[in-house]
Amino acid sequence: MWRRRVPPLLVLVLALALLGATCTHPPNAFIVSGQTVAAGGDVFLTVAKAYDAALAAHSVTPAQYTAWKAVGQKIQAAYGPAATSWEAAVKVNDATKITDAKAKIAAIVAELAQWGSVVGVDVYTLLGQKG
Amino acid sequence: MALPAGVLLAMQAIPLIMEVLPGLIQDVEDLVAAMQSGSLSADAQAALLEQVKASVADKKAKVAAYQFQNP
């Protein structure tokens, strides 16, 4: 079980730092950037479920949830094209094209970081990055 | 004594975070272990890339399928 291993966030921080520093060949660049894209999706789902739980527990007001929903739907709509950009780069085997996907995911994560903090989700800790 | 609202929110978020993280951590751990051992052959890289592609496709589907609440 993963719980018995090295602290997960420490592993993630070290892994991303190591991979970011050493992986320049296309396959590894695709792998690392793909992990980032997938992580962006995880972050969205985590924040969204946290808002659902907070709404059910009356920890956020309906108005707060509605505000999140408006932004969350835009993020939800933006994630698909970001993932598709990454998939397209892999398909044509051009690592230079992953920049667009990475930029989109970075913007999504930055937005989620703000909204996640309201419901107790520290996105950067979640990703093992420094805010 | 009642806990501060922020603490309660954080406590609510923990199970959700724990639900999502293990798969991601496992993927990265596998990759790092392979790189550290020098055993990440071209075939292994290709297999790993396929795994990541599946993960991205899975997340894309899950994000698209997510339904917001109607408060």
N, CA and C atoms of all chains as a GROMACS GRO file, in nm:
protein
  606
    1MET      N    1   0.084  -0.120   0.000
    1MET     CA    2   0.000   0.000   0.000
    1MET      C    3   0.088   0.125   0.000
    2TRP      N    4   0.040   0.230  -0.065
    2TRP     CA    5   0.121   0.351  -0.076
    2TRP      C    6   0.140   0.420   0.057
    3ARG      N    7   0.048   0.394   0.152
    3ARG     CA    8   0.057   0.462   0.282
    3ARG      C    9   0.184   0.422   0.357
    4ARG      N   10   0.237   0.305   0.328
    4ARG     CA   11   0.353   0.259   0.402
    4ARG      C   12   0.483   0.308   0.339
    5ARG      N   13   0.474   0.381   0.231
    5ARG     CA   14   0.594   0.423   0.163
    5ARG      C   15   0.640   0.561   0.211
    6VAL      N   16   0.738   0.612   0.139
    6VAL     CA   17   0.786   0.747   0.165
    6VAL      C   18   0.666   0.842   0.151
    7PRO      N   19   0.661   0.950   0.229
    7PRO     CA   20   0.548   1.043   0.218
    7PRO      C   21   0.518   1.079   0.072
    8PRO      N   22   0.394   1.062   0.029
    8PRO     CA   23   0.357   1.078  -0.111
    8PRO      C   24   0.396   1.212  -0.171
    9LEU      N   25   0.372   1.320  -0.096
    9LEU     CA   26   0.402   1.452  -0.154
    9LEU      C   27   0.551   1.471  -0.174
   10LEU      N   28   0.630   1.415  -0.082
   10LEU     CA   29   0.776   1.424  -0.098
   10LEU      C   30   0.818   1.350  -0.224
   11VAL      N   31   0.761   1.235  -0.245
   11VAL     CA   32   0.792   1.157  -0.365
   11VAL      C   33   0.755   1.237  -0.489
   12LEU      N   34   0.638   1.300  -0.485
   12LEU     CA   35   0.592   1.374  -0.602
   12LEU      C   36   0.683   1.493  -0.631
   13VAL      N   37   0.721   1.565  -0.526
   13VAL     CA   38   0.809   1.681  -0.543
   13VAL      C   39   0.941   1.637  -0.605
   14LEU      N   40   1.000   1.534  -0.547
   14LEU     CA   41   1.129   1.486  -0.596
   14LEU      C   42   1.116   1.433  -0.738
   15ALA      N   43   1.007   1.364  -0.764
   15ALA     CA   44   0.988   1.305  -0.896
   15ALA      C   45   0.976   1.412  -1.003
   16LEU      N   46   0.893   1.512  -0.977
   16LEU     CA   47   0.873   1.617  -1.076
   16LEU      C   48   1.000   1.698  -1.097
   17ALA      N   49   1.073   1.723  -0.987
   17ALA     CA   50   1.198   1.797  -0.998
   17ALA      C   51   1.300   1.717  -1.079
   18LEU      N   52   1.311   1.589  -1.048
   18LEU     CA   53   1.406   1.503  -1.118
   18LEU      C   54   1.371   1.492  -1.265
   19LEU      N   55   1.246   1.467  -1.292
   19LEU     CA   56   1.205   1.447  -1.430
   19LEU      C   57   1.214   1.576  -1.509
   20GLY      N   58   1.176   1.685  -1.448
   20GLY     CA   59   1.182   1.813  -1.517
   20GLY      C   60   1.325   1.851  -1.553
   21ALA      N   61   1.418   1.810  -1.468
   21ALA     CA   62   1.557   1.846  -1.491
   21ALA      C   63   1.626   1.753  -1.589
   22THR      N   64   1.578   1.632  -1.601
   22THR     CA   65   1.655   1.535  -1.677
   22THR      C   66   1.590   1.490  -1.807
   23CYS      N   67   1.463   1.516  -1.823
   23CYS     CA   68   1.394   1.459  -1.938
   23CYS      C   69   1.382   1.560  -2.050
   24THR      N   70   1.460   1.544  -2.152
   24THR     CA   71   1.450   1.635  -2.264
   24THR      C   72   1.414   1.559  -2.392
   25HIS      N   73   1.427   1.428  -2.390
   25HIS     CA   74   1.393   1.352  -2.509
   25HIS      C   75   1.242   1.344  -2.523
   26PRO      N   76   1.192   1.346  -2.643
   26PRO     CA   77   1.047   1.350  -2.665
   26PRO      C   78   0.967   1.249  -2.584
   27PRO      N   79   1.004   1.118  -2.582
   27PRO     CA   80   0.919   1.026  -2.506
   27PRO      C   81   0.904   1.066  -2.360
   28ASN      N   82   1.017   1.101  -2.298
   28ASN     CA   83   1.008   1.141  -2.157
   28ASN      C   84   0.935   1.274  -2.141
   29ALA      N   85   0.955   1.364  -2.234
   29ALA     CA   86   0.885   1.492  -2.228
   29ALA      C   87   0.734   1.470  -2.238
   30PHE      N   88   0.694   1.379  -2.323
   30PHE     CA   89   0.552   1.347  -2.334
   30PHE      C   90   0.500   1.283  -2.206
   31ILE      N   91   0.581   1.195  -2.149
   31ILE     CA   92   0.538   1.125  -2.027
   31ILE      C   93   0.520   1.225  -1.913
   32VAL      N   94   0.619   1.310  -1.893
   32VAL     CA   95   0.614   1.404  -1.782
   32VAL      C   96   0.501   1.506  -1.802
   33SER      N   97   0.493   1.560  -1.922
   33SER     CA   98   0.388   1.659  -1.947
   33SER      C   99   0.250   1.594  -1.941
   34GLY      N  100   0.242   1.470  -1.983
   34GLY     CA  101   0.115   1.398  -1.974
   34GLY      C  102   0.073   1.378  -1.829
   35GLN      N  103   0.170   1.349  -1.744
   35GLN     CA  104   0.140   1.338  -1.601
   35GLN      C  105   0.085   1.470  -1.549
   36THR      N  106   0.142   1.579  -1.597
   36THR     CA  107   0.096   1.711  -1.554
   36THR      C  108  -0.048   1.735  -1.600
   37VAL      N  109  -0.076   1.699  -1.723
   37VAL     CA  110  -0.212   1.717  -1.775
   37VAL      C  111  -0.310   1.632  -1.694
   38ALA      N  112  -0.273   1.508  -1.669
   38ALA     CA  113  -0.361   1.421  -1.590
   38ALA      C  114  -0.379   1.476  -1.448
   39ALA      N  115  -0.271   1.526  -1.390
   39ALA     CA  116  -0.279   1.584  -1.255
   39ALA      C  117  -0.374   1.703  -1.253
   40GLY      N  118  -0.374   1.782  -1.360
   40GLY     CA  119  -0.466   1.895  -1.368
   40GLY      C  120  -0.611   1.849  -1.360
   41GLY      N  121  -0.640   1.738  -1.426
   41GLY     CA  122  -0.774   1.681  -1.418
   41GLY      C  123  -0.808   1.634  -1.278
   42ASP      N  124  -0.710   1.572  -1.213
   42ASP     CA  125  -0.731   1.528  -1.075
   42ASP      C  126  -0.761   1.646  -0.984
   43VAL      N  127  -0.687   1.754  -1.005
   43VAL     CA  128  -0.706   1.873  -0.921
   43VAL      C  129  -0.847   1.929  -0.940
   44PHE      N  130  -0.891   1.937  -1.065
   44PHE     CA  131  -1.027   1.987  -1.089
   44PHE      C  132  -1.128   1.901  -1.015
   45LEU      N  133  -1.116   1.770  -1.029
   45LEU     CA  134  -1.213   1.679  -0.966
   45LEU      C  135  -1.207   1.690  -0.814
   46THR      N  136  -1.088   1.706  -0.760
   46THR     CA  137  -1.074   1.718  -0.614
   46THR      C  138  -1.141   1.844  -0.563
   47VAL      N  139  -1.115   1.955  -0.632
   47VAL     CA  140  -1.176   2.082  -0.589
   47VAL      C  141  -1.327   2.076  -0.606
   48ALA      N  142  -1.371   2.022  -0.718
   48ALA     CA  143  -1.516   2.014  -0.743
   48ALA      C  144  -1.586   1.929  -0.637
   49LYS      N  145  -1.527   1.815  -0.603
   49LYS     CA  146  -1.589   1.729  -0.502
   49LYS      C  147  -1.584   1.793  -0.363
   50ALA      N  148  -1.479   1.870  -0.338
   50ALA     CA  149  -1.470   1.940  -0.210
   50ALA      C  150  -1.582   2.043  -0.199
   51TYR      N  151  -1.612   2.111  -0.310
   51TYR     CA  152  -1.724   2.207  -0.309
   51TYR      C  153  -1.856   2.134  -0.290
   52ASP      N  154  -1.870   2.019  -0.353
   52ASP     CA  155  -1.994   1.941  -0.335
   52ASP      C  156  -2.013   1.905  -0.188
   53ALA      N  157  -1.904   1.858  -0.126
   53ALA     CA  158  -1.909   1.818   0.015
   53ALA      C  159  -1.937   1.938   0.104
   54ALA      N  160  -1.874   2.050   0.071
   54ALA     CA  161  -1.893   2.171   0.151
   54ALA      C  162  -2.036   2.222   0.140
   55LEU      N  163  -2.094   2.211   0.020
   55LEU     CA  164  -2.232   2.252   0.002
   55LEU      C  165  -2.326   2.163   0.083
   56ALA      N  166  -2.301   2.034   0.077
   56ALA     CA  167  -2.385   1.940   0.151
   56ALA      C  168  -2.374   1.962   0.301
   57ALA      N  169  -2.255   2.002   0.346
   57ALA     CA  170  -2.232   2.024   0.490
   57ALA      C  171  -2.266   2.167   0.531
   58HIS      N  172  -2.317   2.245   0.437
   58HIS     CA  173  -2.350   2.387   0.461
   58HIS      C  174  -2.226   2.467   0.505
   59SER      N  175  -2.109   2.421   0.461
   59SER     CA  176  -1.986   2.495   0.490
   59SER      C  177  -1.966   2.609   0.391
   60VAL      N  178  -2.029   2.599   0.276
   60VAL     CA  179  -2.034   2.712   0.182
   60VAL      C  180  -2.182   2.742   0.156
   61THR      N  181  -2.208   2.866   0.126
   61THR     CA  182  -2.345   2.907   0.099
   61THR      C  183  -2.380   2.870  -0.046
   62PRO      N  184  -2.508   2.861  -0.076
   62PRO     CA  185  -2.547   2.839  -0.215
   62PRO      C  186  -2.488   2.946  -0.309
   63ALA      N  187  -2.480   3.068  -0.261
   63ALA     CA  188  -2.423   3.175  -0.344
   63ALA      C  189  -2.275   3.149  -0.372
   64GLN      N  190  -2.203   3.102  -0.269
   64GLN     CA  191  -2.062   3.070  -0.290
   64GLN      C  192  -2.048   2.955  -0.390
   65TYR      N  193  -2.134   2.857  -0.376
   65TYR     CA  194  -2.126   2.743  -0.468
   65TYR      C  195  -2.159   2.787  -0.610
   66THR      N  196  -2.258   2.873  -0.622
   66THR     CA  197  -2.297   2.921  -0.756
   66THR      C  198  -2.182   2.996  -0.821
   67ALA      N  199  -2.110   3.074  -0.740
   67ALA     CA  200  -1.995   3.147  -0.794
   67ALA      C  201  -1.888   3.049  -0.842
   68TRP      N  202  -1.863   2.946  -0.760
   68TRP     CA  203  -1.766   2.843  -0.800
   68TRP      C  204  -1.812   2.772  -0.927
   69LYS      N  205  -1.941   2.741  -0.931
   69LYS     CA  206  -1.996   2.666  -1.044
   69LYS      C  207  -1.972   2.741  -1.176
   70ALA      N  208  -1.992   2.873  -1.172
   70ALA     CA  209  -1.973   2.952  -1.294
   70ALA      C  210  -1.829   2.942  -1.344
   71VAL      N  211  -1.735   2.952  -1.250
   71VAL     CA  212  -1.593   2.942  -1.287
   71VAL      C  213  -1.557   2.798  -1.321
   72GLY      N  214  -1.609   2.706  -1.238
   72GLY     CA  215  -1.577   2.565  -1.257
   72GLY      C  216  -1.621   2.513  -1.393
   73GLN      N  217  -1.735   2.562  -1.440
   73GLN     CA  218  -1.782   2.518  -1.572
   73GLN      C  219  -1.690   2.567  -1.683
   74LYS      N  220  -1.633   2.686  -1.664
   74LYS     CA  221  -1.537   2.736  -1.764
   74LYS      C  222  -1.409   2.652  -1.760
   75ILE      N  223  -1.366   2.618  -1.639
   75ILE     CA  224  -1.246   2.535  -1.625
   75ILE      C  225  -1.272   2.397  -1.686
   76GLN      N  226  -1.390   2.344  -1.656
   76GLN     CA  227  -1.427   2.214  -1.711
   76GLN      C  228  -1.423   2.216  -1.864
   77ALA      N  229  -1.473   2.325  -1.921
   77ALA     CA  230  -1.474   2.337  -2.066
   77ALA      C  231  -1.334   2.355  -2.123
   78ALA      N  232  -1.245   2.416  -2.045
   78ALA     CA  233  -1.109   2.442  -2.093
   78ALA      C  234  -1.020   2.318  -2.082
   79TYR      N  235  -1.052   2.229  -1.989
   79TYR     CA  236  -0.965   2.113  -1.967
   79TYR      C  237  -0.959   2.020  -2.089
   80GLY      N  238  -1.074   1.996  -2.148
   80GLY     CA  239  -1.079   1.906  -2.264
   80GLY      C  240  -0.984   1.949  -2.375
   81PRO      N  241  -0.993   2.075  -2.420
   81PRO     CA  242  -0.902   2.121  -2.524
   81PRO      C  243  -0.754   2.114  -2.482
   82ALA      N  244  -0.727   2.138  -2.354
   82ALA     CA  245  -0.588   2.128  -2.306
   82ALA      C  246  -0.538   1.985  -2.320
   83ALA      N  247  -0.620   1.891  -2.277
   83ALA     CA  248  -0.582   1.750  -2.289
   83ALA      C  249  -0.570   1.710  -2.436
   84THR      N  250  -0.658   1.762  -2.517
   84THR     CA  251  -0.654   1.731  -2.661
   84THR      C  252  -0.527   1.787  -2.724
   85SER      N  253  -0.484   1.904  -2.679
   85SER     CA  254  -0.358   1.962  -2.731
   85SER      C  255  -0.241   1.868  -2.703
   86TRP      N  256  -0.239   1.815  -2.582
   86TRP     CA  257  -0.132   1.722  -2.546
   86TRP      C  258  -0.140   1.596  -2.632
   87GLU      N  259  -0.260   1.545  -2.647
   87GLU     CA  260  -0.277   1.422  -2.727
   87GLU      C  261  -0.234   1.446  -2.872
   88ALA      N  262  -0.264   1.566  -2.924
   88ALA     CA  263  -0.226   1.598  -3.061
   88ALA      C  264  -0.075   1.604  -3.076
   89ALA      N  265  -0.009   1.661  -2.974
   89ALA     CA  266   0.139   1.669  -2.978
   89ALA      C  267   0.199   1.530  -2.978
   90VAL      N  268   0.143   1.442  -2.898
   90VAL     CA  269   0.193   1.304  -2.893
   90VAL      C  270   0.169   1.235  -3.026
   91LYS      N  271   0.054   1.261  -3.083
   91LYS     CA  272   0.017   1.193  -3.207
   91LYS      C  273   0.113   1.226  -3.321
   92VAL      N  274   0.155   1.353  -3.327
   92VAL     CA  275   0.248   1.393  -3.434
   92VAL      C  276   0.393   1.383  -3.388
   93ASN      N  277   0.412   1.334  -3.265
   93ASN     CA  278   0.546   1.312  -3.209
   93ASN      C  279   0.630   1.439  -3.212
   94ASP      N  280   0.570   1.550  -3.172
   94ASP     CA  281   0.640   1.678  -3.170
   94ASP      C  282   0.634   1.737  -3.028
   95ALA      N  283   0.745   1.722  -2.957
   95ALA     CA  284   0.748   1.765  -2.817
   95ALA      C  285   0.736   1.917  -2.803
   96THR      N  286   0.769   1.990  -2.909
   96THR     CA  287   0.759   2.137  -2.900
   96THR      C  288   0.613   2.180  -2.890
   97LYS      N  289   0.523   2.095  -2.931
   97LYS     CA  290   0.380   2.132  -2.932
   97LYS      C  291   0.313   2.111  -2.796
   98ILE      N  292   0.387   2.057  -2.699
   98ILE     CA  293   0.323   2.036  -2.569
   98ILE      C  294   0.320   2.166  -2.488
   99THR      N  295   0.391   2.266  -2.535
   99THR     CA  296   0.395   2.395  -2.464
   99THR      C  297   0.254   2.452  -2.446
  100ASP      N  298   0.175   2.440  -2.550
  100ASP     CA  299   0.038   2.494  -2.546
  100ASP      C  300  -0.043   2.423  -2.438
  101ALA      N  301  -0.033   2.293  -2.434
  101ALA     CA  302  -0.107   2.216  -2.334
  101ALA      C  303  -0.060   2.251  -2.193
  102LYS      N  304   0.072   2.263  -2.177
  102LYS     CA  305   0.126   2.294  -2.044
  102LYS      C  306   0.080   2.432  -1.998
  103ALA      N  307   0.075   2.528  -2.090
  103ALA     CA  308   0.031   2.664  -2.054
  103ALA      C  309  -0.116   2.662  -2.012
  104LYS      N  310  -0.196   2.587  -2.085
  104LYS     CA  311  -0.338   2.580  -2.051
  104LYS      C  312  -0.358   2.514  -1.914
  105ILE      N  313  -0.284   2.408  -1.888
  105ILE     CA  314  -0.298   2.340  -1.759
  105ILE      C  315  -0.249   2.430  -1.646
  106ALA      N  316  -0.142   2.504  -1.670
  106ALA     CA  317  -0.091   2.595  -1.567
  106ALA      C  318  -0.196   2.699  -1.531
  107ALA      N  319  -0.265   2.751  -1.633
  107ALA     CA  320  -0.369   2.851  -1.608
  107ALA      C  321  -0.486   2.789  -1.531
  108ILE      N  322  -0.520   2.667  -1.566
  108ILE     CA  323  -0.630   2.598  -1.497
  108ILE      C  324  -0.594   2.574  -1.351
  109VAL      N  325  -0.473   2.527  -1.328
  109VAL     CA  326  -0.430   2.498  -1.190
  109VAL      C  327  -0.425   2.626  -1.107
  110ALA      N  328  -0.378   2.735  -1.168
  110ALA     CA  329  -0.371   2.862  -1.094
  110ALA      C  330  -0.511   2.907  -1.053
  111GLU      N  331  -0.607   2.891  -1.143
  111GLU     CA  332  -0.745   2.928  -1.111
  111GLU      C  333  -0.801   2.838  -1.001
  112LEU      N  334  -0.773   2.709  -1.013
  112LEU     CA  335  -0.824   2.614  -0.914
  112LEU      C  336  -0.761   2.638  -0.776
  113ALA      N  337  -0.638   2.686  -0.775
  113ALA     CA  338  -0.571   2.712  -0.648
  113ALA      C  339  -0.648   2.816  -0.566
  114GLN      N  340  -0.695   2.918  -0.637
  114GLN     CA  341  -0.771   3.024  -0.568
  114GLN      C  342  -0.902   2.969  -0.512
  115TRP      N  343  -0.973   2.896  -0.595
  115TRP     CA  344  -1.105   2.847  -0.553
  115TRP      C  345  -1.092   2.731  -0.455
  116GLY      N  346  -0.990   2.652  -0.470
  116GLY     CA  347  -0.971   2.538  -0.379
  116GLY      C  348  -0.944   2.583  -0.237
  117SER      N  349  -0.876   2.696  -0.222
  117SER     CA  350  -0.842   2.742  -0.087
  117SER      C  351  -0.967   2.771  -0.004
  118VAL      N  352  -1.076   2.804  -0.069
  118VAL     CA  353  -1.201   2.834   0.002
  118VAL      C  354  -1.256   2.710   0.073
  119VAL      N  355  -1.233   2.594   0.012
  119VAL     CA  356  -1.288   2.470   0.070
  119VAL      C  357  -1.177   2.380   0.126
  120GLY      N  358  -1.064   2.440   0.160
  120GLY     CA  359  -0.961   2.366   0.230
  120GLY      C  360  -0.873   2.277   0.144
  121VAL      N  361  -0.874   2.301   0.012
  121VAL     CA  362  -0.788   2.223  -0.077
  121VAL      C  363  -0.669   2.310  -0.118
  122ASP      N  364  -0.550   2.270  -0.075
  122ASP     CA  365  -0.428   2.341  -0.114
  122ASP      C  366  -0.376   2.273  -0.240
  123VAL      N  367  -0.405   2.335  -0.352
  123VAL     CA  368  -0.374   2.274  -0.482
  123VAL      C  369  -0.224   2.253  -0.500
  124TYR      N  370  -0.145   2.350  -0.456
  124TYR     CA  371   0.000   2.338  -0.479
  124TYR      C  372   0.060   2.229  -0.390
  125THR      N  373   0.005   2.215  -0.270
  125THR     CA  374   0.049   2.103  -0.188
  125THR      C  375   0.006   1.972  -0.254
  126LEU      N  376  -0.113   1.975  -0.307
  126LEU     CA  377  -0.166   1.857  -0.376
  126LEU      C  378  -0.075   1.815  -0.490
  127LEU      N  379  -0.024   1.911  -0.562
  127LEU     CA  380   0.062   1.882  -0.675
  127LEU      C  381   0.209   1.867  -0.636
  128GLY      N  382   0.240   1.900  -0.510
  128GLY     CA  383   0.379   1.892  -0.469
  128GLY      C  384   0.462   2.006  -0.525
  129GLN      N  385   0.395   2.117  -0.553
  129GLN     CA  386   0.467   2.233  -0.605
  129GLN      C  387   0.464   2.344  -0.502
  130LYS      N  388   0.549   2.440  -0.522
  130LYS     CA  389   0.549   2.558  -0.437
  130LYS      C  390   0.464   2.666  -0.504
  131GLY      N  391   0.373   2.722  -0.423
  131GLY     CA  392   0.287   2.828  -0.477
  131GLY      C  393   0.365   2.950  -0.506
  132MET      N  394  -1.522   2.239   2.257
  132MET     CA  395  -1.491   2.362   2.183
  132MET      C  396  -1.503   2.334   2.033
  133ALA      N  397  -1.572   2.420   1.962
  133ALA     CA  398  -1.592   2.399   1.818
  133ALA      C  399  -1.463   2.427   1.741
  134LEU      N  400  -1.443   2.348   1.639
  134LEU     CA  401  -1.326   2.369   1.554
  134LEU      C  402  -1.352   2.484   1.459
  135PRO      N  403  -1.247   2.559   1.422
  135PRO     CA  404  -1.264   2.667   1.324
  135PRO      C  405  -1.315   2.610   1.192
  136ALA      N  406  -1.390   2.693   1.120
  136ALA     CA  407  -1.449   2.648   0.993
  136ALA      C  408  -1.343   2.598   0.895
  137GLY      N  409  -1.227   2.665   0.891
  137GLY     CA  410  -1.121   2.625   0.800
  137GLY      C  411  -1.071   2.485   0.828
  138VAL      N  412  -1.062   2.453   0.957
  138VAL     CA  413  -1.016   2.319   0.996
  138VAL      C  414  -1.118   2.215   0.954
  139LEU      N  415  -1.244   2.246   0.973
  139LEU     CA  416  -1.349   2.152   0.933
  139LEU      C  417  -1.348   2.130   0.783
  140LEU      N  418  -1.329   2.237   0.708
  140LEU     CA  419  -1.324   2.224   0.562
  140LEU      C  420  -1.205   2.139   0.520
  141ALA      N  421  -1.091   2.163   0.584
  141ALA     CA  422  -0.972   2.086   0.550
  141ALA      C  423  -0.994   1.938   0.581
  142MET      N  424  -1.061   1.912   0.694
  142MET     CA  425  -1.088   1.773   0.731
  142MET      C  426  -1.180   1.706   0.629
  143GLN      N  427  -1.274   1.784   0.576
  143GLN     CA  428  -1.365   1.729   0.476
  143GLN      C  429  -1.289   1.698   0.346
  144ALA      N  430  -1.188   1.780   0.318
  144ALA     CA  431  -1.117   1.764   0.190
  144ALA      C  432  -1.019   1.648   0.192
  145ILE      N  433  -0.971   1.610   0.310
  145ILE     CA  434  -0.867   1.507   0.317
  145ILE      C  435  -0.907   1.377   0.250
  146PRO      N  436  -1.026   1.322   0.279
  146PRO     CA  437  -1.061   1.196   0.212
  146PRO      C  438  -1.065   1.209   0.060
  147LEU      N  439  -1.107   1.326   0.012
  147LEU     CA  440  -1.114   1.346  -0.133
  147LEU      C  441  -0.975   1.346  -0.193
  148ILE      N  442  -0.883   1.415  -0.125
  148ILE     CA  443  -0.746   1.420  -0.175
  148ILE      C  444  -0.685   1.281  -0.173
  149MET      N  445  -0.709   1.209  -0.065
  149MET     CA  446  -0.653   1.074  -0.054
  149MET      C  447  -0.711   0.980  -0.159
  150GLU      N  448  -0.832   1.012  -0.204
  150GLU     CA  449  -0.896   0.929  -0.305
  150GLU      C  450  -0.827   0.946  -0.441
  151VAL      N  451  -0.784   1.067  -0.467
  151VAL     CA  452  -0.732   1.100  -0.599
  151VAL      C  453  -0.582   1.075  -0.610
  152LEU      N  454  -0.509   1.102  -0.503
  152LEU     CA  455  -0.363   1.101  -0.512
  152LEU      C  456  -0.296   0.965  -0.538
  153PRO      N  457  -0.341   0.857  -0.477
  153PRO     CA  458  -0.263   0.734  -0.487
  153PRO      C  459  -0.229   0.690  -0.629
  154GLY      N  460  -0.324   0.700  -0.720
  154GLY     CA  461  -0.297   0.658  -0.857
  154GLY      C  462  -0.187   0.740  -0.920
  155LEU      N  463  -0.196   0.872  -0.898
  155LEU     CA  464  -0.094   0.962  -0.954
  155LEU      C  465   0.042   0.933  -0.893
  156ILE      N  466   0.045   0.918  -0.761
  156ILE     CA  467   0.171   0.891  -0.692
  156ILE      C  468   0.231   0.760  -0.743
  157GLN      N  469   0.147   0.660  -0.758
  157GLN     CA  470   0.198   0.530  -0.802
  157GLN      C  471   0.261   0.542  -0.940
  158ASP      N  472   0.197   0.616  -1.029
  158ASP     CA  473   0.252   0.632  -1.163
  158ASP      C  474   0.389   0.697  -1.157
  159VAL      N  475   0.400   0.805  -1.080
  159VAL     CA  476   0.526   0.878  -1.074
  159VAL      C  477   0.633   0.794  -1.004
  160GLU      N  478   0.593   0.724  -0.899
  160GLU     CA  479   0.688   0.637  -0.830
  160GLU      C  480   0.744   0.532  -0.924
  161ASP      N  481   0.658   0.474  -1.003
  161ASP     CA  482   0.703   0.372  -1.098
  161ASP      C  483   0.803   0.431  -1.197
  162LEU      N  484   0.772   0.551  -1.243
  162LEU     CA  485   0.859   0.615  -1.342
  162LEU      C  486   0.995   0.648  -1.281
  163VAL      N  487   0.993   0.706  -1.162
  163VAL     CA  488   1.119   0.742  -1.097
  163VAL      C  489   1.202   0.617  -1.066
  164ALA      N  490   1.137   0.513  -1.018
  164ALA     CA  491   1.209   0.390  -0.987
  164ALA      C  492   1.275   0.334  -1.112
  165ALA      N  493   1.204   0.340  -1.223
  165ALA     CA  494   1.259   0.288  -1.348
  165ALA      C  495   1.378   0.372  -1.394
  166MET      N  496   1.366   0.504  -1.380
  166MET     CA  497   1.476   0.591  -1.423
  166MET      C  498   1.598   0.573  -1.334
  167GLN      N  499   1.574   0.560  -1.203
  167GLN     CA  500   1.685   0.544  -1.110
  167GLN      C  501   1.759   0.415  -1.134
  168SER      N  502   1.688   0.314  -1.174
  168SER     CA  503   1.752   0.185  -1.196
  168SER      C  504   1.813   0.176  -1.335
  169GLY      N  505   1.790   0.278  -1.416
  169GLY     CA  506   1.845   0.277  -1.550
  169GLY      C  507   1.778   0.176  -1.640
  170SER      N  508   1.663   0.131  -1.599
  170SER     CA  509   1.598   0.023  -1.673
  170SER      C  510   1.488   0.072  -1.765
  171LEU      N  511   1.482   0.202  -1.787
  171LEU     CA  512   1.373   0.254  -1.869
  171LEU      C  513   1.414   0.244  -2.017
  172SER      N  514   1.393   0.128  -2.073
  172SER     CA  515   1.428   0.105  -2.213
  172SER      C  516   1.330   0.178  -2.303
  173ALA      N  517   1.361   0.176  -2.432
  173ALA     CA  518   1.271   0.240  -2.528
  173ALA      C  519   1.133   0.175  -2.523
  174ASP      N  520   1.133   0.044  -2.509
  174ASP     CA  521   1.005  -0.026  -2.501
  174ASP      C  522   0.929   0.015  -2.375
  175ALA      N  523   1.005   0.026  -2.264
  175ALA     CA  524   0.941   0.064  -2.138
  175ALA      C  525   0.886   0.206  -2.147
  176GLN      N  526   0.962   0.294  -2.212
  176GLN     CA  527   0.914   0.432  -2.230
  176GLN      C  528   0.786   0.433  -2.312
  177ALA      N  529   0.785   0.353  -2.416
  177ALA     CA  530   0.667   0.347  -2.502
  177ALA      C  531   0.547   0.295  -2.422
  178ALA      N  532   0.572   0.194  -2.340
  178ALA     CA  533   0.462   0.138  -2.259
  178ALA      C  534   0.413   0.240  -2.158
  179LEU      N  535   0.509   0.312  -2.100
  179LEU     CA  536   0.472   0.413  -2.001
  179LEU      C  537   0.393   0.527  -2.066
  180LEU      N  538   0.437   0.563  -2.186
  180LEU     CA  539   0.364   0.668  -2.257
  180LEU      C  540   0.220   0.625  -2.285
  181GLU      N  541   0.205   0.499  -2.320
  181GLU     CA  542   0.068   0.448  -2.343
  181GLU      C  543  -0.015   0.458  -2.215
  182GLN      N  544   0.050   0.429  -2.102
  182GLN     CA  545  -0.018   0.436  -1.973
  182GLN      C  546  -0.060   0.581  -1.945
  183VAL      N  547   0.030   0.674  -1.974
  183VAL     CA  548   0.000   0.816  -1.950
  183VAL      C  549  -0.111   0.862  -2.045
  184LYS      N  550  -0.106   0.816  -2.169
  184LYS     CA  551  -0.211   0.852  -2.265
  184LYS      C  552  -0.347   0.805  -2.214
  185ALA      N  553  -0.349   0.684  -2.160
  185ALA     CA  554  -0.475   0.631  -2.105
  185ALA      C  555  -0.520   0.713  -1.986
  186SER      N  556  -0.423   0.756  -1.904
  186SER     CA  557  -0.456   0.835  -1.786
  186SER      C  558  -0.515   0.970  -1.827
  187VAL      N  559  -0.454   1.033  -1.927
  187VAL     CA  560  -0.504   1.163  -1.975
  187VAL      C  561  -0.645   1.146  -2.033
  188ALA      N  562  -0.664   1.041  -2.110
  188ALA     CA  563  -0.797   1.017  -2.169
  188ALA      C  564  -0.901   0.993  -2.059
  189ASP      N  565  -0.859   0.920  -1.957
  189ASP     CA  566  -0.949   0.892  -1.844
  189ASP      C  567  -0.988   1.021  -1.772
  190LYS      N  568  -0.889   1.105  -1.747
  190LYS     CA  569  -0.917   1.232  -1.677
  190LYS      C  570  -1.003   1.323  -1.763
  191LYS      N  571  -0.976   1.323  -1.892
  191LYS     CA  572  -1.056   1.407  -1.981
  191LYS      C  573  -1.202   1.364  -1.977
  192ALA      N  574  -1.225   1.234  -1.977
  192ALA     CA  575  -1.362   1.183  -1.972
  192ALA      C  576  -1.428   1.215  -1.838
  193LYS      N  577  -1.352   1.197  -1.729
  193LYS     CA  578  -1.409   1.221  -1.595
  193LYS      C  579  -1.440   1.368  -1.573
  194VAL      N  580  -1.350   1.454  -1.619
  194VAL     CA  581  -1.375   1.598  -1.604
  194VAL      C  582  -1.498   1.638  -1.686
  195ALA      N  583  -1.507   1.588  -1.808
  195ALA     CA  584  -1.621   1.622  -1.893
  195ALA      C  585  -1.752   1.570  -1.834
  196ALA      N  586  -1.744   1.456  -1.766
  196ALA     CA  587  -1.866   1.393  -1.713
  196ALA      C  588  -1.910   1.451  -1.579
  197TYR      N  589  -1.822   1.527  -1.517
  197TYR     CA  590  -1.855   1.579  -1.384
  197TYR      C  591  -1.980   1.667  -1.391
  198GLN      N  592  -2.071   1.646  -1.296
  198GLN     CA  593  -2.194   1.724  -1.291
  198GLN      C  594  -2.194   1.814  -1.168
  199PHE      N  595  -2.207   1.942  -1.191
  199PHE     CA  596  -2.215   2.036  -1.080
  199PHE      C  597  -2.350   2.022  -1.010
  200GLN      N  598  -2.353   2.061  -0.883
  200GLN     CA  599  -2.477   2.060  -0.807
  200GLN      C  600  -2.563   2.180  -0.846
  201ASN      N  601  -2.689   2.172  -0.810
  201ASN     CA  602  -2.780   2.285  -0.830
  201ASN      C  603  -2.832   2.332  -0.693
  202PRO      N  604  -2.758   2.424  -0.633
  202PRO     CA  605  -2.794   2.465  -0.496
  202PRO      C  606  -2.927   2.544  -0.493
   0.00000   0.00000   0.00000
